[in-house]
Amino acid sequence: MGYIFSVRLSAPASTNLLATLLFLSGAAALIYEVSWVRLLGLVLGNTTQATSSVLAVFLGGLALGAYLGGKLADRTQASLLVIYGALELGIACVAPLISYGLLVSPEVFVAIYRVLPAESIWFTVERIVAACLMLLVPTVLMGATLPVVTRFMSHHYANVAHYFSLLYGLNTAGAVAGSLATSFFGFPFLGVKGTIFFAAVLNLLAGVTALTVSRIANQASRATVHGQENKTWLSIAQVSTTKQHEDKQPTISNVLLSHRCLCFVAALVGFTALSYEILWVRLLRAYVSSSTYAFTFMVSTFLAGLVAGSFIYNMKLKSHGSFSTSPQEQLWFLAKSQYATAFLSAVALIILPGLLFMRGLLLLLSGTHEPQPIVSLLYESILASLIMFLPATLIGISFPTLGGIAASHTSKVGNAVGTIYAANTAGCIAGSLVAGLVLIPSIGSQMAFELTIGLSAATATLIGCFLNKSHRRQIVLAVPAVAFGLFVALMPRAYLETTFAALTSSKLISSSEDTIGRVMVVAYNSFKRLFVNGESYSSDVLTARRYMRVLGHLPVLLNKTPKNVLVVCFGIGTTAGAIITHPEVAHLDIVEISPAVLQHAKLFRATNYDVLNNPKVSCYLDDGRNYLLRTDKKYDVISFEPPPPCDAGVVSLYSQEFYVLLKNHLNPGGIVCQWMPMQLESATLWKMMLKSMAETFPEVTVWLPSTCEAIALGSLTPQKLSLQDLAKQINSSKAVRESLEEVGLEDPYALASTILLSGSHLRKYLANVKPVTDDRPSLEFFLPYAGKAILPMDLEPVASNVTDLLSSTSTLLPSEQERLALNQKVMHLSHLAATYLIAQNNVNGARRCLEQASSLVPTNRYFAWAAEHPQMR
């Protein structure tokens, strides 16, 4: 016989208290998940395989914790509140230590798996082992909390299913709050470390509260046992922890569902739930931005739907009708919700391309090329809600229903909840791995989504078959499943890709999909563009070729004798192709995270000079930062053009720690060259990007060859120009000259005139901003720094002069000074054209500036073309 104590400020006070604690615990768990995925991404890589390994370990820990917690809750003689409090305190102690170690000592963890190549299957195994070593203990503790609390509630309330669904819903609601708080408050204002410690405080608060309540209850019980009247708000409930409801057995008459069958169904709905979540995020990314905020809205919307589903089930139970006591009715409700999920998901898939029209309408209403960030985020939240919320709500009914039924028909409540939780989570793990790593790369996200729809319908049919022995009824139940099967069979292949091309006034040339994303190449009238997850990553339009050629040629020309060169992020290969034209380059390594991107390189051979088939080139499929962590190679030039800096996960290639990593992989005299887009960022964010490089490299120069596509070069030695030497280098190779001539930069005076900032001018310009770091990933969480984008004309008052970079041996004749001044005037007109076009949407003003520039340098191909196509970028 044991004593279990409950808190009763009023009748439901203990429920309110535990619900609040589980809400805080759910918020903390989501904060840890987001933080650990980010931190382990810096160590294990940001590939889908690495991320999936981390998530699988996280979910696996929760499943194991739920199973063990349920067993412990049924067998222990101790106060369950004490156990719950100890679990929360354990999380508060262990989680920050692991997080801090990942942030400050990543090299320790890299050493665990550095010995094997990235392509090896054992490398993936080592990633999982490393993630287990770091995450298993805290995630097991997290998973044990819900079964323990549910077992505690079962001692005091008959309707266990009601309280289980309530507690689960509030725990998930805490996860929604944690997800939003992390992106909108934690990382932007507290940093990664501060956010993790904030989560630990939530666990600490939950643990201390539970232990305090248990202690007060214990004191109150002793007073009552000694004959003293207890007038406090605490009361004691004396129950048997081993004999209560010993004879209580499942009473689901006419149902073929045993507890094992319930676990199987729980695993099945878990599989479909995580498959839906992964696929929704993949499909929606083509219609919203690739920012972390958009991702947060999508995940939070899905979780909010799960909360709504659990509360709907809870309200059905509170009706006190036959539903609350009849497992058959509850299971019928679950089957119908699965059919409804399949139906709504099918409808949403059909209408999904129409969201591009809504996005265009938003741009039209905003009156700009890009609406304000707040407006975009509002649009994305509404979009995610319209598409995902209702299906997610129906999915949210599943787990509370199965857990509630299992807990209501056994004396071993903790074990029932724990095994259902573990089975559901195991299904979630399988769904995330199969959908993300198997189905998407093999059959594409559209077909994978259609199969998941069919699986929802099949799950509903299976539940119905368990409930009814009648063959006639089973045939009727199979009709919706057959209908969904026909839907999958009749849905046009490549439906999403072809509609995307049609709605963007282009023609689909090729498309493929891998674990990173959906990659498409579409053609416009005179150029082709590469899209990844609906985001334009690169094109062969002349303005894009111009700055990407500079990314390749300029650092090689300044280095003068580069032998080994590294390119991170291949795109369409323009930069890599420019580098390989230099005969002095002995070897070029290319690191690209997406195999589908490399598959499309052949469509851009005219631009990239078929670089992938060059014998000097080696190609690696890996995350760029992780590649540098694992390799000992050093390079004379490292050039890279990551995706837009504000995209989710890209900030790791713009942080100060990454530049330190780059510096350690440079040979003496080596140069780092990176794309620094101006129009995509606010002025503050753009300066912070530059500050990260300037804090690491003593010599940094910024160049602007094309519109707002700036390029930053960092080195440990001074970057000095000799125009005479530059001319010799360009003219010594026919391939190099033709490559630069195509973009109007074969003249060394034209190339030198693209300089924007250097030396003291740059240091003064960056004096009032802080760098981007792994702990303060400001680029990704940009809302606090949102503002007006910087334009080239804004920088002319503080810009450097090309003469500041000339070597001491360079002497300019009057004719050469005139030639340099002419090219500087041409660049001024180019800057003015960008201002007209971007800030004022004045196409005619931009055209006049470009026509004047073309008249000053009539032989320059680039300005002749730009004057005819002022809007094309």
C-alpha positions in Angstrom: 0.0 0.0 0.0 1.5 3.4 -1.0 0.4 7.0 -0.8 -0.2 9.2 -3.7 -0.8 12.9 -3.1 -2.7 15.3 -5.3 -3.0 19.1 -5.2 -6.5 20.4 -4.9 -6.9 24.2 -4.8 -10.2 23.3 -6.2 -11.4 20.1 -7.9 -9.2 20.3 -11.0 -6.3 22.1 -9.4 -3.9 19.1 -9.7 -4.8 18.8 -13.4 -4.2 22.5 -13.9 -0.8 22.3 -12.2 0.4 19.3 -14.1 -1.0 20.7 -17.3 1.1 23.9 -16.8 4.2 21.9 -16.0 3.8 19.7 -19.1 3.2 22.8 -21.2 6.6 24.2 -19.9 8.2 20.8 -20.5 6.9 20.6 -24.0 8.2 24.1 -24.8 11.6 23.2 -23.5 11.7 20.0 -25.4 11.0 21.8 -28.7 13.7 24.4 -27.9 16.2 21.6 -27.3 15.2 19.8 -30.5 15.7 22.9 -32.7 18.9 23.8 -30.9 20.4 20.4 -31.2 19.6 20.0 -34.9 21.3 23.3 -35.4 24.4 22.6 -33.3 24.8 19.0 -34.5 24.5 20.3 -38.1 27.6 22.3 -37.5 29.4 19.1 -36.4 27.8 16.3 -38.4 26.8 18.4 -41.4 23.6 19.9 -42.7 22.9 17.1 -45.2 19.4 15.4 -45.0 21.1 12.2 -43.9 22.8 13.9 -41.0 19.6 15.8 -40.0 17.5 12.7 -40.2 20.0 10.8 -38.0 19.7 13.5 -35.3 15.9 13.6 -35.5 15.7 9.8 -35.4 17.9 9.7 -32.3 15.8 12.4 -30.7 12.5 10.6 -31.4 14.1 7.3 -30.5 15.1 8.6 -27.2 11.6 9.8 -26.6 10.2 6.4 -27.5 12.6 4.5 -25.2 11.9 7.0 -22.4 8.1 6.6 -22.8 8.4 2.8 -22.7 10.7 2.7 -19.6 8.8 5.5 -17.9 5.6 3.6 -18.3 7.1 0.5 -16.8 8.6 2.5 -13.9 5.3 4.3 -13.2 3.4 1.1 -12.8 5.9 -0.6 -10.5 7.3 2.1 -8.3 6.2 2.6 -4.7 7.6 6.1 -4.6 5.6 9.3 -5.2 5.1 9.8 -8.9 5.4 13.6 -8.4 8.9 13.0 -7.1 9.8 10.9 -10.1 8.4 13.5 -12.5 10.3 16.3 -10.7 13.5 14.3 -10.8 13.1 13.7 -14.5 12.7 17.4 -15.2 15.7 18.3 -13.0 17.7 15.7 -14.8 16.9 17.3 -18.2 17.8 20.7 -16.8 21.2 19.5 -15.7 22.2 17.3 -18.8 20.7 19.2 -21.7 22.7 22.5 -21.3 26.0 20.7 -20.8 25.6 18.8 -24.1 24.5 21.9 -25.9 27.4 24.0 -24.5 29.9 21.3 -25.5 28.6 21.2 -29.1 28.9 25.0 -29.4 32.3 25.6 -27.9 34.2 22.3 -28.7 32.9 21.0 -32.0 36.3 19.6 -32.9 36.0 17.0 -30.0 32.9 15.6 -31.6 34.3 15.8 -35.1 37.1 13.5 -34.0 34.6 10.8 -33.3 33.7 10.2 -37.0 36.4 12.0 -38.9 38.2 8.8 -40.1 35.6 7.6 -42.6 34.7 9.2 -46.0 31.3 10.9 -46.3 30.1 8.4 -49.0 30.7 5.4 -46.7 27.6 3.7 -45.1 29.7 3.5 -41.9 29.9 7.3 -41.9 26.2 7.4 -41.5 26.4 4.8 -38.7 29.0 6.8 -36.9 26.8 9.9 -37.2 24.0 8.1 -35.5 26.3 6.7 -32.8 27.7 10.2 -32.2 24.1 11.6 -32.0 23.2 8.8 -29.6 26.1 9.5 -27.3 25.1 13.2 -27.1 21.3 13.0 -27.1 20.1 9.7 -25.7 20.2 10.5 -22.0 18.2 13.8 -22.1 15.7 12.5 -24.6 15.0 9.4 -22.6 14.3 11.6 -19.6 11.9 13.7 -21.7 10.0 10.7 -23.1 9.4 9.3 -19.6 7.5 12.4 -18.3 4.1 11.9 -20.0 3.5 8.2 -18.9 4.5 9.1 -15.3 2.1 12.1 -15.2 -0.7 10.1 -16.8 -0.2 7.3 -14.2 -0.4 9.9 -11.5 -3.7 11.2 -12.8 -5.2 7.7 -13.1 -5.1 7.4 -9.3 -7.5 10.3 -8.9 -9.8 10.3 -11.9 -11.9 7.6 -13.4 -11.9 9.1 -16.9 -8.2 8.6 -17.7 -8.7 9.1 -21.5 -10.0 12.6 -20.9 -7.0 13.7 -18.8 -4.5 11.9 -21.0 -5.7 13.7 -24.1 -5.8 17.0 -22.2 -2.2 16.6 -20.9 -0.9 15.5 -24.3 -2.6 18.4 -26.0 -1.1 20.9 -23.6 2.3 19.3 -23.8 2.1 19.7 -27.6 0.8 23.2 -27.2 4.0 23.9 -25.2 5.9 22.6 -28.2 4.1 25.1 -30.5 5.0 27.9 -28.0 8.6 26.7 -27.9 8.9 26.6 -31.6 7.7 30.1 -32.0 9.6 31.5 -29.1 12.9 30.0 -30.4 12.6 31.7 -33.8 11.1 35.0 -32.8 12.6 35.6 -29.4 15.2 33.1 -28.3 17.8 32.9 -31.1 17.5 36.6 -32.2 17.8 38.1 -28.7 19.3 35.5 -26.4 21.5 33.6 -28.9 21.7 29.8 -29.1 23.4 29.4 -25.7 21.0 31.8 -24.0 18.0 30.1 -25.5 19.1 26.7 -24.3 19.7 27.9 -20.8 16.2 29.5 -20.9 14.8 26.0 -21.8 16.8 24.6 -18.9 15.1 27.2 -16.6 11.7 25.9 -17.7 12.7 22.3 -16.8 14.1 23.5 -13.5 10.9 25.4 -12.7 8.8 22.3 -13.6 11.0 20.0 -11.5 11.2 22.2 -8.4 7.5 22.9 -8.5 6.7 19.1 -8.7 9.1 18.3 -5.8 7.8 21.2 -3.7 4.2 20.2 -4.1 5.1 16.6 -3.3 6.9 17.7 -0.1 4.1 19.9 1.1 1.6 17.1 0.4 3.8 14.7 2.3 3.8 17.0 5.3 0.1 17.5 5.1 -0.4 13.7 5.0 1.7 13.1 8.1 -0.4 15.7 10.0 -3.6 13.9 8.9 -2.2 10.5 9.9 -1.5 11.9 13.4 -5.1 12.9 13.8 -4.8 16.6 13.0 -7.4 18.1 10.8 -6.0 19.1 7.5 -7.5 22.4 6.4 -4.9 23.3 3.8 -5.6 23.1 0.1 -3.7 19.9 -0.1 -5.4 16.6 0.5 -4.3 13.0 0.6 -5.6 10.2 -1.5 -4.6 6.8 -0.2 -4.5 4.3 -3.0 -2.9 1.0 -3.8 -0.1 1.3 -6.3 0.0 -2.4 -6.9 -3.6 -3.7 -6.4 -5.8 -0.9 -7.7 -8.1 -2.1 -10.5 -6.1 -5.3 -10.6 -9.0 -7.1 -12.2 -9.7 -4.4 -14.7 -9.4 -5.8 -18.2 -10.2 -4.6 -21.6 -13.9 -4.6 -22.3 -14.0 -3.7 -25.9 -16.8 -6.1 -27.0 -17.1 -7.1 -30.6 -13.7 -5.5 -31.3 -10.8 -7.5 -32.6 -8.3 -5.0 -31.3 -5.9 -6.2 -28.6 -3.3 -3.9 -27.0 -0.8 -5.1 -29.6 -3.2 -4.2 -32.4 -3.6 -0.7 -30.8 0.2 -0.3 -30.8 0.3 -1.4 -34.5 -2.3 1.2 -35.4 -0.4 3.8 -33.3 2.8 3.1 -35.2 0.9 3.3 -38.5 -0.7 6.7 -37.8 2.7 7.9 -36.5 4.3 6.9 -39.8 1.7 8.8 -41.8 1.8 11.8 -39.4 5.6 12.4 -39.8 5.4 11.6 -43.5 2.7 14.3 -43.9 4.8 16.8 -41.9 8.0 16.2 -43.9 6.1 16.2 -47.2 4.0 19.3 -46.4 7.1 21.2 -45.6 8.8 20.0 -48.8 5.8 20.9 -51.0 5.1 24.2 -49.5 8.7 25.5 -49.8 8.1 26.0 -53.5 5.4 28.6 -52.7 6.8 30.4 -49.6 10.2 31.7 -48.8 13.0 29.4 -47.6 13.5 31.4 -44.4 13.6 29.8 -41.0 10.5 31.8 -40.1 8.6 30.2 -42.9 9.8 26.8 -41.7 8.8 27.7 -38.2 5.3 28.7 -39.3 4.8 25.4 -41.1 6.0 23.2 -38.2 4.1 25.3 -35.7 0.9 25.1 -37.8 1.2 21.3 -38.0 1.8 21.0 -34.2 -1.1 23.4 -33.6 -3.3 21.1 -35.6 -2.2 18.2 -33.4 -3.2 20.3 -30.4 -6.6 21.1 -31.9 -7.2 17.4 -32.7 -6.4 16.3 -29.1 -8.8 18.9 -27.8 -11.5 17.9 -30.2 -11.2 14.3 -28.9 -11.2 15.6 -25.3 -14.4 17.6 -25.9 -16.0 14.5 -27.3 -15.1 12.6 -24.2 -16.5 15.4 -21.9 -19.9 15.1 -23.6 -20.5 12.1 -21.2 -22.5 10.4 -23.9 -21.9 6.9 -25.2 -18.8 8.1 -27.0 -16.9 8.6 -23.7 -17.5 5.0 -22.6 -17.6 3.2 -26.0 -14.2 2.2 -27.5 -16.1 1.2 -30.6 -17.4 4.7 -31.2 -14.0 6.2 -30.5 -12.4 3.9 -33.0 -15.0 4.7 -35.6 -14.3 8.4 -35.0 -10.6 7.7 -35.6 -11.3 5.8 -38.8 -13.5 8.6 -40.1 -10.8 11.2 -39.2 -8.2 9.2 -41.2 -10.5 9.2 -44.3 -11.1 12.9 -43.8 -7.3 13.5 -43.6 -6.8 11.7 -46.9 -9.6 13.6 -48.6 -8.5 17.1 -47.4 -4.8 16.3 -48.3 -5.8 15.2 -51.8 -7.8 18.4 -52.3 -4.9 20.5 -51.0 -2.5 18.8 -53.4 -4.7 19.7 -56.3 -5.1 23.4 -55.4 -1.5 23.8 -54.2 -0.1 25.5 -57.4 -2.8 28.2 -57.0 -0.7 29.5 -54.1 1.7 31.0 -56.6 -1.2 33.2 -57.8 -1.7 34.3 -54.2 1.9 35.1 -53.9 1.8 37.2 -57.1 -1.3 39.0 -55.7 0.7 39.8 -52.5 3.5 41.4 -54.6 1.0 43.3 -56.6 -0.7 44.7 -53.5 2.6 45.6 -51.9 3.7 47.5 -55.0 7.3 46.3 -54.8 9.5 43.5 -56.1 9.6 42.1 -52.6 7.1 42.9 -49.8 8.2 43.9 -46.3 9.4 40.9 -44.2 6.4 41.2 -41.8 4.0 41.2 -44.7 5.7 38.1 -46.2 5.6 36.3 -42.9 1.9 37.1 -42.4 1.3 35.7 -45.8 3.3 32.6 -45.1 1.5 31.9 -41.8 -1.9 32.3 -43.4 -0.8 30.1 -46.3 0.5 27.4 -44.0 -2.7 27.5 -41.9 -5.0 27.2 -45.0 -3.2 24.2 -46.3 -2.0 22.3 -43.3 -4.1 23.1 -40.3 -7.3 21.0 -41.0 -5.4 17.8 -42.1 -3.1 18.2 -39.1 -6.1 18.6 -36.8 -7.6 15.3 -38.0 -4.2 13.7 -37.6 -4.1 15.0 -34.1 -7.1 13.0 -33.1 -5.2 9.7 -33.6 -2.7 9.4 -30.8 -5.0 10.7 -27.9 -7.7 8.3 -29.1 -5.4 5.2 -29.1 -3.7 6.2 -25.9 -7.0 7.0 -24.1 -8.5 3.7 -25.1 -5.4 1.8 -24.0 -5.2 3.6 -20.6 -8.9 3.2 -19.9 -9.0 -0.6 -20.1 -6.1 -1.7 -18.0 -4.8 -1.4 -14.5 -1.3 -0.7 -15.8 -1.9 2.7 -17.1 1.7 3.8 -17.2 2.7 0.8 -19.3 -0.3 1.2 -21.6 0.5 4.9 -22.3 4.2 4.2 -22.5 3.9 1.4 -25.1 1.4 3.3 -27.2 3.7 6.4 -27.1 6.7 4.3 -28.0 4.9 2.6 -30.8 3.6 5.9 -32.2 7.0 7.5 -31.9 8.7 4.5 -33.6 6.2 5.0 -36.5 7.2 8.6 -36.6 10.9 7.7 -36.9 10.1 5.2 -39.7 7.9 7.8 -41.4 10.6 10.5 -41.3 13.3 8.2 -42.5 11.3 6.5 -45.2 9.7 9.6 -46.5 12.8 11.8 -46.4 15.5 9.3 -47.4 13.8 6.7 -49.5 10.5 7.9 -51.1 11.4 11.5 -51.9 14.7 10.7 -53.8 13.3 7.6 -55.4 9.8 8.6 -56.5 9.6 12.3 -55.7 7.6 14.3 -53.1 4.4 14.4 -55.1 4.2 10.6 -55.5 5.3 10.1 -51.9 2.5 12.4 -50.8 0.0 10.5 -52.8 1.1 7.2 -51.3 0.8 8.7 -47.8 -2.8 9.8 -48.7 -3.4 6.2 -49.7 -1.9 4.9 -46.5 -4.3 7.1 -44.5 -7.2 5.6 -46.3 -5.9 2.1 -45.8 -5.4 2.8 -42.1 -9.1 3.8 -41.8 -10.2 0.7 -43.7 -8.0 -1.5 -41.5 -9.5 0.0 -38.3 -13.0 -0.6 -39.7 -12.2 -4.2 -40.5 -11.0 -4.7 -36.9 -14.3 -3.3 -35.7 -16.6 -5.4 -38.0 -16.5 -9.0 -38.8 -19.1 -8.6 -41.5 -17.6 -9.2 -44.9 -20.3 -7.0 -46.5 -19.3 -4.1 -44.2 -15.7 -4.6 -44.9 -16.4 -4.4 -48.7 -18.2 -1.1 -48.1 -15.2 0.2 -46.1 -12.9 -0.7 -48.9 -14.7 1.7 -51.3 -13.0 4.9 -50.1 -9.6 3.2 -50.1 -10.2 2.2 -53.7 -11.2 5.7 -54.6 -8.0 7.1 -53.1 -6.1 4.4 -55.0 -7.6 5.7 -58.3 -6.7 9.3 -57.3 -3.1 8.3 -56.9 -3.2 6.4 -60.3 -4.9 9.2 -62.2 -3.0 12.2 -60.8 -0.7 13.6 -63.5 3.0 12.9 -63.0 5.2 16.0 -62.5 1.9 18.0 -61.9 3.6 20.4 -59.5 6.6 21.0 -61.7 4.6 21.7 -64.9 2.1 24.0 -63.1 5.0 25.9 -61.5 6.6 26.5 -64.9 3.3 27.5 -66.4 2.5 30.0 -63.6 5.9 31.5 -63.8 5.7 32.0 -67.6 8.5 29.6 -68.3 9.0 26.2 -69.9 10.0 23.2 -67.9 13.2 21.7 -69.3 14.2 19.2 -66.6 13.4 18.3 -63.0 14.6 15.9 -60.4 14.5 15.5 -56.7 16.8 14.4 -54.0 16.9 14.5 -50.2 17.9 18.2 -50.3 15.0 19.4 -52.5 13.2 19.6 -55.8 15.5 20.9 -58.5 14.1 22.3 -61.7 15.5 24.0 -64.8 13.1 26.2 -66.6 13.6 28.3 -69.8 12.6 31.8 -70.5 12.9 33.6 -73.8 16.7 34.0 -73.8 18.0 32.3 -70.7 17.6 29.3 -68.3 17.2 29.4 -64.5 17.8 26.8 -61.8 15.2 26.5 -59.1 15.7 24.6 -55.8 12.5 24.2 -53.7 10.9 27.0 -55.7 13.8 29.4 -55.0 15.8 30.8 -57.8 19.4 29.7 -57.1 21.2 30.7 -60.4 20.7 31.4 -64.0 22.7 32.0 -67.2 21.4 35.5 -67.8 24.3 37.8 -68.6 24.0 39.9 -65.3 24.3 36.6 -63.3 27.1 35.3 -65.4 29.1 38.5 -64.8 29.3 38.4 -61.1 29.7 34.6 -61.0 32.6 34.9 -63.5 34.2 37.4 -61.2 33.8 35.0 -58.2 36.0 32.6 -60.2 38.5 34.9 -62.0 39.2 37.7 -59.5 40.7 35.6 -56.6 42.7 33.5 -59.1 44.1 36.7 -60.8 45.0 38.3 -57.5 46.6 35.1 -56.2 48.6 34.9 -59.4 49.9 31.4 -58.9 47.0 29.3 -57.6 47.6 25.5 -57.8 44.8 24.1 -55.7 41.3 25.7 -55.6 38.1 24.9 -53.8 34.6 25.8 -54.9 31.8 25.3 -52.4 28.2 25.3 -53.8 28.2 24.5 -57.5 24.9 26.1 -58.7 25.1 26.0 -62.5 28.9 25.8 -62.4 29.7 29.3 -63.8 32.2 30.1 -61.1 33.9 26.7 -61.3 34.0 26.9 -65.0 35.7 30.3 -64.8 38.4 29.0 -62.5 39.3 26.0 -64.6 40.0 28.2 -67.6 43.2 29.4 -65.8 46.1 27.1 -66.9 48.0 27.6 -63.7 45.2 25.9 -61.7 46.4 22.3 -61.2 43.4 20.9 -59.3 39.9 22.1 -58.5 37.7 20.5 -55.7 34.0 21.1 -55.9 31.7 20.5 -52.9 28.0 20.4 -53.5 25.3 19.2 -51.1 22.7 18.3 -53.7 23.3 15.5 -56.3 20.3 16.7 -58.3 22.0 20.1 -58.8 25.0 18.3 -60.3 22.8 16.3 -62.6 21.6 19.4 -64.2 25.1 20.8 -64.9 25.0 19.5 -68.4 22.2 21.9 -69.3 24.6 24.8 -68.7 27.7 23.5 -70.5 27.9 26.7 -72.5 28.3 28.7 -69.3 30.3 26.3 -67.1 32.5 24.9 -69.9 31.6 21.3 -69.0 33.7 21.7 -65.9 32.5 18.4 -64.2 34.1 16.4 -67.0 37.5 18.2 -66.7 40.2 15.8 -65.5 41.5 18.5 -63.1 38.2 18.4 -61.2 37.2 16.3 -58.2 33.6 16.5 -56.9 32.3 15.8 -53.4 28.7 15.4 -52.3 28.8 17.0 -48.8 27.9 20.0 -46.7 30.7 22.5 -47.3 31.4 23.3 -43.7 31.5 19.7 -42.7 33.8 18.9 -45.6 36.3 21.4 -44.3 36.0 20.1 -40.8 37.0 16.6 -42.0 39.7 17.4 -44.5 43.3 18.3 -44.0 43.7 19.8 -47.5 44.8 23.4 -47.9 44.0 25.7 -50.9 45.3 28.8 -52.6 41.8 30.0 -53.4 38.5 29.1 -51.8 35.5 30.6 -53.7 31.8 30.0 -52.9 28.3 31.3 -53.5 26.0 29.8 -50.9 22.2 30.1 -51.2 20.7 33.4 -50.1 22.0 34.1 -46.6 18.6 34.4 -44.9 17.6 30.9 -46.0 17.3 28.3 -43.3 20.6 26.8 -42.4 22.8 28.9 -44.7 24.0 31.2 -41.9 26.6 28.6 -41.0 28.5 29.6 -44.1 28.6 33.3 -43.1 29.6 33.0 -39.4 32.8 34.1 -37.9 33.6 30.6 -36.9 33.3 29.5 -40.5 35.8 32.1 -41.6 38.2 30.9 -39.0 37.8 27.4 -40.5 38.4 28.8 -44.0 41.5 30.6 -42.8 43.0 27.4 -41.4 42.6 25.8 -44.9 44.5 28.5 -46.8 48.0 28.2 -48.0 50.3 31.3 -47.5 49.0 34.1 -49.7 45.6 32.3 -50.1 42.4 34.2 -50.8 38.8 33.5 -49.8 36.1 34.9 -52.2 32.4 34.9 -51.2 29.1 36.3 -52.6 27.6 39.0 -50.5 24.2 40.0 -51.9 23.1 43.5 -51.1 19.4 43.6 -52.2 18.4 40.5 -50.2 19.5 42.0 -46.8 18.9 45.1 -44.8 21.9 47.5 -44.6 22.6 46.3 -41.0 22.6 42.6 -42.0 24.9 43.3 -45.0 27.4 45.1 -42.7 27.2 42.2 -40.2 28.1 39.7 -43.0 31.1 41.7 -43.9 32.1 42.2 -40.3 32.3 38.4 -39.8 34.9 38.2 -42.5 36.7 41.4 -41.4 37.0 40.1 -37.9 38.9 37.0 -39.2 40.9 38.3 -42.1 43.0 41.5 -41.7 42.7 42.3 -45.4 39.1 42.4 -46.9 38.0 44.1 -50.1 34.5 44.4 -51.5 33.7 44.4 -55.2 30.5 45.1 -57.1 30.6 43.9 -60.7 26.8 43.5 -61.3 23.8 45.4 -59.9 23.6 44.5 -56.2 25.7 41.3 -56.3 28.7 42.2 -54.2 31.7 40.0 -53.7 34.1 40.0 -50.7 37.7 38.8 -50.8 39.5 38.0 -47.5 43.2 37.3 -47.1 46.0 37.4 -44.5 48.2 39.4 -46.8 47.6 42.7 -48.6 45.6 42.6 -51.8 47.5 44.8 -54.2 46.8 45.5 -57.9 49.1 46.0 -60.7 47.1 46.9 -63.8 49.9 46.0 -66.1 50.3 42.5 -64.5 46.5 42.1 -64.5 46.5 42.8 -68.3 49.3 40.3 -68.9 47.5 37.6 -66.9 44.2 38.1 -68.8 45.8 38.2 -72.2 48.1 35.2 -71.5 45.2 32.8 -71.8 42.7 32.9 -74.6 40.1 31.0 -72.6 40.4 33.5 -69.7 40.1 36.5 -72.0 37.1 35.2 -73.8 35.4 34.3 -70.5 35.9 37.8 -69.2 35.1 39.4 -72.6 31.7 37.7 -72.7 30.7 39.7 -69.5 32.5 42.9 -70.4 35.4 42.7 -68.0 38.3 41.7 -70.2 39.7 45.3 -69.8 41.8 45.3 -66.5 40.6 48.9 -66.0 37.0 47.8 -66.1 37.7 44.9 -63.7 39.6 47.2 -61.3 36.7 49.8 -61.4 34.3 47.3 -59.8 36.1 47.9 -56.4 33.7 49.2 -53.8 35.3 49.1 -50.3 38.7 48.3 -48.8 41.1 49.3 -46.1 40.3 52.1 -43.7 37.1 52.9 -45.6 35.7 49.4 -44.9 36.8 49.4 -41.3 35.1 52.7 -40.6 32.0 51.6 -42.4 31.8 48.4 -40.2 32.7 50.0 -36.9 29.2 50.1 -35.4 28.0 46.5 -36.0 28.7 43.1 -34.5 29.7 40.0 -36.5 27.5 37.0 -37.2 28.5 34.0 -35.1 27.3 30.5 -34.5 25.8 31.6 -31.2 24.2 34.7 -32.7 23.0 33.6 -36.2 21.5 37.0 -37.0 21.2 36.5 -40.7 18.8 33.6 -40.3 16.8 35.3 -37.6 16.7 38.7 -39.3 13.5 40.3 -38.1 15.1 42.4 -35.4 17.4 43.8 -38.1 14.9 44.2 -40.9 15.0 47.5 -42.7 15.7 49.1 -46.0 18.1 47.2 -48.3 21.3 48.8 -49.2 21.9 50.1 -52.7 25.2 50.8 -54.5 24.6 54.6 -54.6 24.3 54.5 -50.8 27.9 53.5 -50.6 29.5 55.9 -53.0 30.1 58.6 -50.3 32.2 56.1 -48.3 33.6 54.0 -51.2 37.2 53.3 -51.8 39.2 54.4 -54.9 40.9 51.9 -57.0 44.1 53.8 -56.6 44.1 52.7 -52.9 44.7 49.1 -54.1 47.5 49.8 -56.6 50.8 48.4 -55.7 53.7 50.7 -55.0 55.3 49.8 -58.3 52.3 50.8 -60.3 52.5 54.1 -62.0 49.7 55.4 -64.2 50.2 57.5 -67.2 47.7 60.4 -67.9 46.1 58.3 -70.6 45.7 55.4 -68.2 44.3 57.7 -65.5 41.7 58.9 -68.0 40.9 55.3 -69.0 40.4 54.4 -65.3 38.3 57.4 -64.7 36.1 56.5 -67.7 35.4 53.0 -66.3 34.7 54.4 -62.9 32.1 56.7 -64.4 30.6 53.8 -66.2 30.3 51.9 -62.9 28.7 55.0 -61.3 26.0 55.0 -64.1 25.5 51.3 -63.4 25.0 52.0 -59.7 22.5 54.8 -60.6 20.6 52.5 -62.9 20.2 50.0 -60.0 18.8 52.7 -57.8 16.3 53.7 -60.4 15.2 50.1 -61.0 15.1 48.8 -57.4 14.2 51.8 -55.3 11.9 53.6 -57.7 10.8 50.9 -60.1 11.8 53.4 -62.9 12.7 51.2 -65.9 13.1 54.2 -68.2 15.5 55.9 -65.8 17.6 52.7 -65.5 17.6 52.4 -69.3 18.9 55.9 -69.8 21.7 55.4 -67.4 22.7 52.1 -69.1 22.5 53.6 -72.6 24.8 56.4 -71.5 27.2 53.8 -70.0 27.2 51.9 -73.2 27.9 55.0 -75.3 31.0 55.6 -73.1 32.4 52.1 -73.7 30.8 51.1 -77.0 32.8 47.9 -77.4 31.7 46.5 -74.0 29.3 43.6 -74.6 27.8 43.8 -71.2 26.5 47.4 -71.2 25.3 47.1 -74.7 23.2 44.1 -73.6 22.1 45.7 -70.3 20.8 48.9 -72.1 18.5 46.7 -74.1 17.4 44.6 -71.0 17.4 46.9 -68.0 15.1 44.7 -66.0 16.8 41.4 -66.5 18.8 40.3 -63.5 
